[in-house]
Amino acid sequence: MNSFTTRPEILGTFGVVASTHWIASAVGMSILEKGGNAFDAAVAMGFVLQVVEPHLVGPGGDMPAVLYSKKNDKVEVICAQGPAPAGATIEHYTSEGLKMIPGDGLLATVIPGSFDGWMLMLRDYGSMSVRDVLEPAIYYAERGHPVLPRVSATIEGLVEFFKSEWPTSAQTWLPGGSAPAPHSNVMNLDLAATWKRIIAEAEAKRGREEQVEAARNAFYRGFVAEVIGNYFATAEVMDASGSRHKGVLSADDMAGWSATIEAPLTYDYHGWTVAKTGPWGQGPVLLQMLSILKGFDIAGMDPVGADFVHVVTEAMKLAFADRDVYYGDPKFSDVPVAHLLSDTYAAARRKLISPQSSLDLRPGLVPGFEKQFDLTTAMLGEDSRTGAVYEPTMAHLSEKRGDTVHIDVIDREGNMVSVTPSGGWLQSSPTVPGLGFCLNTRGQMFWLKPGLPTSLVPGKRPRTTLTPSIALYEGRPTLSFGTPGGDQQEQWQLSFFLRHVHHGLNLQAAIDQPLFHTAHFPASFYPRTREPGSLIAEASFGKSVLDELSKKGHRLTVADEWTVGRLTAAKRDADGLLRAAATPRLMQAYAVGR
């Protein structure tokens, strides 16, 4: 196999970082150089990404993390996915004339979770101060950063809409009244001022942990929550429904919520143990796919051959079908995770994979869940149309590529963190005046029909697509990986992991391999559509492989080379050698280490 990779696999012993933007990666490495640990670095990187990739992540978004603390010697999950506000009821939304929650505007906003998640990580696992981790982001918000061409293009497509419908966004994102030119120096002074005030309130307290708590209070029970609450009390804005709506989030909603730490969900696969979030996210989908594929000779397949793509795609279809029937916030619904990951269930699902592509949505029937199965499958059949949107979109207004960011860090002590922050996109929610950032639209993942694990209920977490990963080899924390990409996140991670585990490809080689995904199942984002039997594959697979996949019945869309997937990864070998890699796709992700 050709040993060429687009970039070197980064090797070192001091520390490695990888993210979806080179500036964030450089900042993360600088934090390690200053004596910070992996968690300090990840927090600083997370805030920088909110500045340099505002179309993909913002301070008003959400954040799940899977991490390994050397001190605690265990893998844990930080859930910084905010739940639905008290006023977010099905009755209220349907009374607004809605059958589906819009993917933009204010009605889709849930409690913003990421800030509390980052502060929780800093307090319980980090070693630095609030000032230490916020100052790099403040620098780029105050002194400017080279705006990405995709950010420029996104704003350009929204100029008139911002001016006429979202004037607060026009003030923030249209300097001089027009979209910023690609690579021009762009600042966000309101955001810098917000973070500076948070630091000031934190430093009014003594002690590192006390300062972190003061920062959390400033955001959720102080001036930030007050500004957000006042804005939502009066704002009424246009959204994708074609009408103007007010949101339901309040300062009281924010005051009563905090991010949490919980145990991961895990699955053992060929000597590896993969750790994911619980079923409040789509993380268990990767575990289900591995359980199905455990019965196939993946190592004997060509990793860029038609058989590999076919079998993996069919396994993905089956696991995602189960996601849409059974996953949801386990605080509100009984999710049969043990059954879905059992050998018996996986064996039955495996038998459904034939030499031909399936066009049917085939969730499995779990005993005791017959009513839920019937209700969900009937709804999906009724509401699933074609024209799938597998990442949050504003395509009716603007170019939209990508939706999220990802961070991987491992330090010399062996601390490890994988985190996939998202939400608060500049193109999907208006800027909160005076704060310099937008809120999330994660509520679009709820259904406005009662009785489902993902039905809208106040206090419930939306079943997010955000899904970072850590994998242990023979019990030793070894691999951190993930990707942006909405519903595609689990799919791209699966190909990467299989190629690394079964075919011995190093991190960069596995990331560089041609990628593929399906849009067969209902999308998580408005307008919740699907493309039965679809397969999107990069042209770099070659004509013979693509022709063979078409013969197998896949409804093939050939994507340009280097356009599918945005993976990053980091690894720690048993001898302490560290590795990292980042995708060349989109030409902005970078791994750094020494």
VMD Tcl script that draws the C-alpha trace (Angstrom):
set ca {
  {0.00 0.00 0.00}
  {1.25 3.49 -0.81}
  {2.97 4.86 2.30}
  {2.57 8.51 1.27}
  {0.49 10.70 3.60}
  {-0.58 14.28 3.06}
  {1.17 15.28 6.26}
  {3.48 13.49 8.67}
  {2.00 11.67 11.62}
  {3.19 13.95 14.42}
  {5.42 12.13 16.96}
  {6.78 13.24 20.33}
  {6.87 12.59 24.07}
  {6.04 16.02 25.56}
  {2.52 16.56 24.25}
  {0.31 16.49 21.16}
  {-2.75 18.48 20.17}
  {-5.04 18.39 17.15}
  {-8.01 20.50 16.16}
  {-9.98 21.73 13.20}
  {-8.10 25.06 13.03}
  {-4.37 25.70 13.06}
  {-4.62 28.67 15.41}
  {-6.44 26.64 18.06}
  {-3.87 23.86 17.74}
  {-1.02 26.35 18.17}
  {-2.74 27.80 21.25}
  {-3.20 24.34 22.74}
  {0.49 23.58 22.33}
  {1.39 26.92 23.90}
  {-0.66 26.04 26.98}
  {1.25 22.75 27.33}
  {4.52 24.67 26.95}
  {3.47 26.99 29.80}
  {2.98 24.01 32.12}
  {-0.70 23.42 31.60}
  {-2.09 19.92 31.26}
  {-4.24 18.41 28.51}
  {-7.43 19.78 30.05}
  {-6.10 23.33 30.33}
  {-5.06 23.12 26.69}
  {-8.44 21.79 25.55}
  {-10.31 24.57 27.37}
  {-8.14 27.30 25.83}
  {-8.53 25.71 22.40}
  {-12.30 25.52 22.81}
  {-12.60 29.25 23.45}
  {-10.26 30.12 20.56}
  {-12.34 28.03 18.16}
  {-15.38 30.10 19.15}
  {-13.56 33.11 17.69}
  {-11.91 31.66 14.58}
  {-14.72 29.27 13.51}
  {-17.89 31.17 14.53}
  {-19.92 29.45 11.81}
  {-19.18 26.11 13.50}
  {-19.15 26.84 17.22}
  {-19.90 29.67 19.65}
  {-20.05 30.48 23.37}
  {-23.80 29.79 23.37}
  {-23.41 26.23 22.13}
  {-22.96 22.81 23.68}
  {-20.08 20.48 24.43}
  {-19.67 16.78 25.24}
  {-16.21 15.54 26.22}
  {-14.76 12.09 26.82}
  {-11.60 12.28 28.89}
  {-9.05 10.23 30.80}
  {-7.50 11.71 33.94}
  {-4.23 10.13 35.03}
  {-4.93 11.29 38.60}
  {-8.37 9.65 38.71}
  {-7.23 6.76 36.50}
  {-10.56 6.44 34.75}
  {-12.39 7.56 31.64}
  {-15.27 9.97 32.25}
  {-17.75 12.03 30.25}
  {-18.58 15.70 30.70}
  {-22.13 16.38 29.57}
  {-22.44 20.07 28.74}
  {-25.53 19.55 26.63}
  {-28.14 21.97 27.93}
  {-31.76 20.78 28.16}
  {-34.98 22.32 26.91}
  {-36.21 25.41 28.81}
  {-39.26 25.33 31.07}
  {-41.39 26.99 28.39}
  {-40.43 24.53 25.65}
  {-43.58 22.42 25.51}
  {-45.14 20.65 22.56}
  {-48.36 22.54 23.26}
  {-46.65 25.92 22.97}
  {-44.82 25.08 19.77}
  {-47.83 23.58 18.03}
  {-49.88 26.60 19.11}
  {-47.37 28.64 17.10}
  {-48.49 26.70 14.02}
  {-45.42 24.46 13.89}
  {-45.23 20.78 13.02}
  {-41.45 20.75 13.33}
  {-39.01 22.89 15.30}
  {-37.17 25.26 12.93}
  {-33.43 24.87 12.53}
  {-32.74 28.55 13.14}
  {-34.05 31.55 15.04}
  {-34.92 31.52 18.75}
  {-37.51 28.76 19.25}
  {-34.87 26.05 18.81}
  {-32.68 27.41 21.62}
  {-31.99 25.22 24.64}
  {-29.94 26.19 27.71}
  {-26.40 26.97 26.46}
  {-24.12 24.34 27.95}
  {-20.58 24.76 26.68}
  {-19.32 27.49 29.03}
  {-20.24 25.50 32.11}
  {-18.72 22.36 30.60}
  {-15.42 24.11 29.93}
  {-15.36 25.59 33.43}
  {-16.17 22.19 34.95}
  {-13.27 20.67 33.02}
  {-10.97 23.47 34.17}
  {-12.03 23.20 37.83}
  {-11.97 19.43 38.26}
  {-9.20 18.38 35.86}
  {-7.20 21.48 34.91}
  {-4.51 23.42 36.74}
  {-4.68 26.94 35.31}
  {-6.78 30.01 36.03}
  {-9.79 31.40 34.20}
  {-7.57 34.19 32.89}
  {-4.96 31.72 31.59}
  {-7.43 29.83 29.42}
  {-9.46 32.83 28.22}
  {-6.64 35.22 27.32}
  {-5.73 33.56 23.97}
  {-9.35 33.81 22.80}
  {-9.58 37.40 24.03}
  {-6.46 38.21 22.01}
  {-8.01 36.99 18.76}
  {-11.39 38.59 19.48}
  {-9.76 41.93 20.36}
  {-6.74 42.05 18.03}
  {-8.35 40.14 15.18}
  {-7.87 36.89 13.30}
  {-7.77 36.02 9.57}
  {-11.36 35.20 8.74}
  {-11.79 31.86 6.97}
  {-13.12 31.98 3.39}
  {-16.02 29.75 4.45}
  {-16.94 32.19 7.22}
  {-16.81 35.02 4.72}
  {-18.97 33.10 2.23}
  {-21.50 32.17 4.93}
  {-21.87 35.81 6.00}
  {-21.99 37.03 2.38}
  {-25.04 34.87 1.74}
  {-26.81 36.40 4.73}
  {-26.07 40.11 4.32}
  {-29.57 41.19 3.32}
  {-31.24 38.79 5.74}
  {-29.15 40.09 8.63}
  {-29.92 43.69 7.72}
  {-33.66 43.16 7.37}
  {-34.41 40.45 9.94}
  {-31.51 39.98 12.39}
  {-30.08 43.50 12.91}
  {-28.08 42.44 15.97}
  {-26.21 39.97 13.77}
  {-25.61 42.67 11.16}
  {-23.92 44.79 13.83}
  {-21.58 41.94 14.78}
  {-20.83 40.17 11.49}
  {-21.03 42.99 8.90}
  {-18.16 45.37 9.68}
  {-18.69 48.48 7.56}
  {-22.04 47.10 6.40}
  {-20.72 44.21 4.30}
  {-19.33 40.71 4.72}
  {-15.62 40.59 5.62}
  {-13.30 39.64 2.78}
  {-11.62 36.22 3.03}
  {-8.48 36.31 5.19}
  {-9.16 39.89 6.28}
  {-8.53 40.71 9.94}
  {-11.81 40.44 11.86}
  {-12.48 41.36 15.48}
  {-15.34 40.77 17.91}
  {-14.95 43.45 20.58}
  {-18.24 42.70 22.32}
  {-17.18 39.09 22.86}
  {-13.78 40.17 24.15}
  {-15.51 42.52 26.60}
  {-17.82 39.74 27.78}
  {-14.90 37.46 28.58}
  {-12.95 40.29 30.23}
  {-15.88 41.00 32.54}
  {-16.12 37.30 33.41}
  {-12.41 37.32 34.31}
  {-12.88 40.45 36.44}
  {-15.73 38.85 38.37}
  {-13.73 35.64 38.78}
  {-10.68 37.46 40.09}
  {-12.75 39.21 42.73}
  {-12.50 35.82 44.47}
  {-9.43 34.18 45.97}
  {-8.33 30.70 45.01}
  {-8.33 28.99 41.61}
  {-11.43 26.87 42.13}
  {-13.32 29.77 43.71}
  {-12.51 31.88 40.65}
  {-13.79 29.16 38.32}
  {-17.03 29.03 40.30}
  {-17.35 32.81 40.09}
  {-16.96 32.60 36.30}
  {-19.70 29.98 36.13}
  {-21.95 32.18 38.22}
  {-21.24 35.23 36.06}
  {-22.44 33.32 33.01}
  {-25.39 31.35 34.40}
  {-26.54 33.39 37.38}
  {-25.04 36.79 36.63}
  {-24.77 39.40 33.91}
  {-24.65 37.01 30.93}
  {-27.87 35.24 31.92}
  {-29.50 38.59 32.65}
  {-28.66 39.97 29.18}
  {-29.85 36.77 27.49}
  {-33.06 36.71 29.53}
  {-33.85 40.35 28.73}
  {-33.23 39.78 25.02}
  {-35.48 36.74 24.88}
  {-38.23 38.55 26.75}
  {-38.80 40.89 23.81}
  {-37.04 39.59 20.69}
  {-39.18 38.14 17.91}
  {-37.24 37.03 14.83}
  {-37.71 35.33 11.48}
  {-36.85 31.65 11.23}
  {-37.00 28.82 8.70}
  {-40.74 28.37 9.24}
  {-41.24 31.61 7.33}
  {-42.67 33.42 10.34}
  {-41.31 35.43 13.26}
  {-41.23 33.77 16.66}
  {-40.11 34.56 20.18}
  {-37.90 32.12 22.07}
  {-38.72 30.60 25.45}
  {-35.32 30.57 27.19}
  {-35.14 32.61 30.41}
  {-32.51 33.62 32.96}
  {-34.22 31.31 35.45}
  {-33.66 28.37 33.09}
  {-29.96 29.13 33.01}
  {-29.66 29.69 36.77}
  {-30.97 26.23 37.59}
  {-28.67 24.19 35.34}
  {-25.10 22.88 35.56}
  {-22.94 20.57 33.44}
  {-22.37 17.09 34.85}
  {-19.77 14.33 34.94}
  {-20.84 10.76 34.25}
  {-19.46 7.35 33.36}
  {-19.03 6.55 29.65}
  {-20.80 3.83 27.74}
  {-18.24 1.27 26.49}
  {-17.92 -1.66 24.12}
  {-15.09 -4.21 23.76}
  {-13.85 -4.86 20.23}
  {-10.77 -6.93 19.25}
  {-8.74 -5.93 22.31}
  {-9.99 -2.35 22.28}
  {-12.57 -0.75 24.57}
  {-14.31 2.22 22.96}
  {-15.75 4.84 25.34}
  {-18.63 7.09 24.24}
  {-21.37 9.30 25.65}
  {-24.64 7.80 26.76}
  {-27.78 7.64 24.59}
  {-28.55 11.34 25.16}
  {-26.11 11.62 22.25}
  {-25.61 9.40 19.24}
  {-22.37 7.98 20.70}
  {-23.77 4.45 21.20}
  {-24.27 4.21 17.42}
  {-20.52 3.62 17.00}
  {-20.67 0.87 19.59}
  {-23.64 -0.76 17.87}
  {-21.88 -0.65 14.52}
  {-18.83 -2.34 16.05}
  {-21.03 -5.01 17.62}
  {-22.48 -5.85 14.20}
  {-19.13 -5.74 12.40}
  {-17.45 -7.96 15.01}
  {-18.83 -10.94 13.09}
  {-17.15 -9.96 9.78}
  {-13.57 -10.45 8.67}
  {-12.83 -6.74 8.36}
  {-9.08 -7.39 8.46}
  {-9.42 -9.57 5.37}
  {-11.11 -6.81 3.37}
  {-9.37 -4.18 1.29}
  {-9.85 -0.97 3.35}
  {-10.60 0.95 0.16}
  {-12.48 -1.90 -1.55}
  {-16.15 -2.30 -2.41}
  {-16.75 -5.10 0.09}
  {-15.46 -2.99 2.99}
  {-17.55 0.03 2.00}
  {-20.66 -2.09 1.43}
  {-20.58 -4.07 4.67}
  {-19.72 -1.03 6.78}
  {-22.45 1.04 5.14}
  {-25.10 -1.62 5.72}
  {-24.06 -1.88 9.39}
  {-24.33 1.89 9.68}
  {-27.87 1.84 8.29}
  {-28.97 -0.70 10.88}
  {-27.41 1.07 13.86}
  {-28.75 4.49 12.91}
  {-32.24 3.05 12.44}
  {-32.09 1.92 16.07}
  {-30.86 5.35 17.14}
  {-34.01 7.00 15.87}
  {-36.32 4.55 17.64}
  {-34.60 4.06 20.99}
  {-32.10 6.82 21.85}
  {-32.97 9.79 24.03}
  {-32.28 11.38 27.40}
  {-32.16 8.41 29.83}
  {-33.46 10.68 32.60}
  {-36.77 10.73 30.75}
  {-36.86 7.45 28.82}
  {-35.85 3.85 29.34}
  {-33.19 3.24 26.68}
  {-32.44 -0.51 26.19}
  {-28.69 -0.01 25.72}
  {-27.67 -3.39 27.14}
  {-30.00 -5.18 24.73}
  {-28.89 -3.09 21.74}
  {-25.23 -3.95 22.46}
  {-25.76 -7.62 23.30}
  {-24.17 -10.38 21.23}
  {-27.55 -11.97 20.58}
  {-29.04 -8.78 19.20}
  {-25.95 -8.01 17.12}
  {-26.03 -11.50 15.61}
  {-29.64 -11.04 14.54}
  {-28.91 -7.63 13.03}
  {-25.82 -8.97 11.25}
  {-27.93 -11.52 9.37}
  {-29.81 -8.65 7.68}
  {-26.70 -7.61 5.76}
  {-26.82 -9.13 2.28}
  {-24.69 -8.66 -0.85}
  {-27.18 -6.00 -1.99}
  {-27.83 -2.56 -0.53}
  {-31.03 -2.22 1.46}
  {-33.42 0.64 0.68}
  {-35.53 0.02 3.79}
  {-35.26 1.67 7.20}
  {-34.92 -1.39 9.46}
  {-34.82 -0.72 13.20}
  {-34.83 -3.81 15.38}
  {-37.75 -4.64 17.65}
  {-36.71 -4.78 21.31}
  {-39.09 -6.79 23.54}
  {-41.15 -4.49 25.75}
  {-40.76 -1.57 23.37}
  {-43.38 -2.59 20.80}
  {-45.55 0.52 21.30}
  {-42.58 2.86 21.03}
  {-41.36 0.99 17.95}
  {-44.72 1.29 16.20}
  {-45.16 4.96 17.13}
  {-41.67 5.96 16.01}
  {-41.56 4.01 12.78}
  {-44.98 5.34 11.78}
  {-43.82 8.89 12.47}
  {-40.56 8.45 10.58}
  {-42.40 7.04 7.61}
  {-44.78 10.00 7.68}
  {-42.24 12.78 8.26}
  {-39.17 11.58 6.40}
  {-38.88 13.20 3.01}
  {-36.03 13.34 0.53}
  {-33.46 16.08 0.24}
  {-31.51 15.10 3.35}
  {-29.76 17.67 5.53}
  {-27.19 15.87 7.65}
  {-25.57 18.93 9.17}
  {-27.27 22.02 10.62}
  {-28.03 24.27 7.73}
  {-29.14 27.61 6.52}
  {-29.03 26.46 2.91}
  {-32.21 28.39 2.14}
  {-30.19 31.54 2.74}
  {-26.50 30.83 2.38}
  {-23.65 28.48 1.59}
  {-23.22 26.12 4.53}
  {-20.36 23.67 5.01}
  {-19.61 21.99 8.28}
  {-21.26 22.45 11.60}
  {-18.91 21.68 14.44}
  {-15.29 21.54 15.60}
  {-13.18 18.90 17.30}
  {-10.25 18.82 19.72}
  {-7.87 16.03 20.78}
  {-5.11 16.51 23.36}
  {-2.69 14.18 25.17}
  {-0.04 15.47 27.54}
  {3.20 13.89 28.79}
  {1.48 12.56 31.93}
  {-0.98 10.61 29.80}
  {-4.01 12.82 30.43}
  {-6.26 12.59 27.40}
  {-9.28 14.51 26.16}
  {-11.56 14.25 23.14}
  {-14.18 16.96 22.80}
  {-16.63 17.98 20.07}
  {-17.98 21.47 20.77}
  {-20.74 22.88 18.60}
  {-23.75 25.18 18.47}
  {-24.22 28.92 18.62}
  {-23.53 29.29 14.88}
  {-23.52 32.82 13.53}
  {-25.81 31.81 10.65}
  {-28.52 30.03 12.64}
  {-29.33 32.32 15.56}
  {-29.22 36.10 15.97}
  {-26.43 37.66 18.01}
  {-27.41 38.52 21.57}
  {-26.85 42.30 21.71}
  {-23.95 43.36 23.90}
  {-22.51 39.87 24.36}
  {-21.04 39.28 20.90}
  {-22.27 35.71 20.49}
  {-25.27 33.70 19.31}
  {-27.21 30.96 21.05}
  {-27.71 27.38 19.92}
  {-30.50 25.81 17.89}
  {-30.11 22.28 19.28}
  {-33.83 22.06 20.04}
  {-34.45 21.24 16.38}
  {-33.55 17.65 17.28}
  {-36.74 17.23 19.29}
  {-39.96 15.96 17.74}
  {-43.28 17.70 18.34}
  {-45.10 14.42 18.88}
  {-45.52 12.99 22.39}
  {-44.48 9.55 23.55}
  {-41.05 9.34 21.90}
  {-37.61 9.29 23.54}
  {-36.91 12.46 21.57}
  {-40.24 14.22 22.13}
  {-39.91 17.82 23.31}
  {-40.21 18.03 27.11}
  {-38.93 20.82 29.41}
  {-35.72 19.76 31.12}
  {-34.94 17.05 28.59}
  {-31.65 16.98 26.67}
  {-31.97 16.85 22.87}
  {-30.45 13.72 21.34}
  {-27.37 15.46 20.02}
  {-25.08 14.26 17.22}
  {-21.94 15.41 19.05}
  {-19.81 12.37 19.71}
  {-16.15 12.45 20.80}
  {-14.29 9.16 21.34}
  {-11.59 7.63 23.49}
  {-10.44 4.05 23.01}
  {-8.42 1.90 25.40}
  {-6.18 -0.90 24.15}
  {-5.94 -3.86 26.52}
  {-7.27 -1.60 29.24}
  {-4.78 1.22 28.65}
  {-6.12 4.62 27.54}
  {-4.63 4.91 24.07}
  {-6.57 6.77 21.39}
  {-8.52 10.03 21.23}
  {-10.42 10.82 18.03}
  {-13.42 12.54 16.53}
  {-14.78 14.74 13.78}
  {-17.33 17.43 13.00}
  {-20.11 16.39 10.64}
  {-23.53 16.04 12.26}
  {-24.99 12.62 11.48}
  {-21.79 11.73 9.63}
  {-19.59 11.96 12.74}
  {-20.06 8.34 13.78}
  {-19.73 7.14 10.19}
  {-16.37 8.79 9.49}
  {-15.03 7.77 12.89}
  {-15.96 4.16 12.20}
  {-13.95 3.98 8.96}
  {-10.96 5.62 10.64}
  {-11.07 3.27 13.62}
  {-11.47 0.09 11.54}
  {-8.62 1.00 9.22}
  {-6.35 1.79 12.16}
  {-7.27 -1.33 14.14}
  {-7.52 -3.93 11.38}
  {-5.21 -2.66 8.67}
  {-2.40 -1.17 10.73}
  {-2.59 2.29 9.20}
  {-1.03 5.04 11.28}
  {-3.25 7.94 12.33}
  {-2.48 10.16 9.35}
  {-2.73 7.34 6.82}
  {-6.09 6.26 8.24}
  {-7.39 9.84 8.09}
  {-6.12 10.29 4.51}
  {-7.96 7.22 3.19}
  {-11.01 7.84 0.94}
  {-14.14 8.37 3.01}
  {-17.83 7.64 2.59}
  {-21.16 7.94 4.39}
  {-24.85 7.33 3.90}
  {-27.88 9.60 4.18}
  {-30.20 6.58 4.35}
  {-31.79 7.34 7.72}
  {-33.74 10.42 8.89}
  {-31.47 13.40 9.51}
  {-31.17 14.92 12.96}
  {-31.51 18.48 11.63}
  {-34.42 20.43 10.23}
  {-36.18 19.50 7.97}
  {-35.40 15.89 9.10}
  {-35.26 14.30 5.66}
  {-33.64 11.11 4.30}
  {-32.27 9.58 1.09}
  {-32.99 5.82 1.10}
  {-30.06 3.72 -0.08}
  {-27.80 6.69 -0.63}
  {-24.02 6.42 -0.50}
  {-21.72 9.43 -0.79}
  {-18.15 8.37 -1.59}
  {-15.03 10.28 -2.57}
  {-13.87 9.90 -6.17}
  {-10.50 8.72 -4.88}
  {-11.96 5.24 -4.36}
  {-11.55 4.81 -8.12}
  {-13.95 3.94 -10.89}
  {-13.88 0.16 -10.45}
  {-14.77 0.32 -6.74}
  {-17.48 2.92 -7.33}
  {-18.95 0.87 -10.19}
  {-19.03 -2.21 -7.99}
  {-20.87 -0.30 -5.26}
  {-23.47 0.82 -7.80}
  {-23.93 -2.80 -8.87}
  {-24.59 -3.68 -5.25}
  {-27.56 -1.32 -5.35}
  {-26.16 1.72 -3.58}
  {-27.60 4.99 -4.86}
  {-24.20 6.52 -5.36}
  {-23.15 10.15 -5.26}
  {-19.48 10.63 -6.11}
  {-17.95 13.48 -4.13}
  {-14.82 15.29 -5.20}
  {-11.56 14.01 -3.75}
  {-10.65 15.44 -0.34}
  {-14.14 16.74 0.44}
  {-15.61 14.13 2.81}
  {-14.74 13.95 6.51}
  {-12.83 16.18 8.94}
  {-11.16 13.79 11.38}
  {-8.45 14.47 13.95}
  {-6.81 12.01 16.34}
  {-4.14 11.59 19.00}
  {-2.56 8.45 20.46}
  {-0.33 7.36 23.33}
  {1.72 4.18 22.86}
  {2.56 1.88 25.74}
  {6.11 3.27 25.91}
  {4.87 6.87 26.21}
  {5.39 7.87 22.57}
  {2.70 10.33 21.50}
  {1.16 10.62 18.04}
  {-1.30 13.01 16.40}
  {-2.85 13.66 13.01}
  {-5.39 15.93 11.36}
  {-7.33 15.89 8.12}
  {-6.04 17.80 5.09}
  {-9.65 18.28 3.99}
  {-10.80 21.93 4.08}
  {-7.10 22.82 4.53}
  {-7.34 24.18 8.05}
  {-7.13 21.37 10.62}
  {-3.73 20.81 12.17}
  {-1.90 18.52 14.57}
  {1.02 19.87 16.61}
  {3.36 18.13 19.02}
  {6.89 17.49 20.15}
}
mol new
graphics top color blue
foreach p $ca { graphics top sphere $p radius 0.5 }
foreach p [lrange $ca 0 end-1] q [lrange $ca 1 end] { graphics top cylinder $p $q radius 0.2 }
display resetview
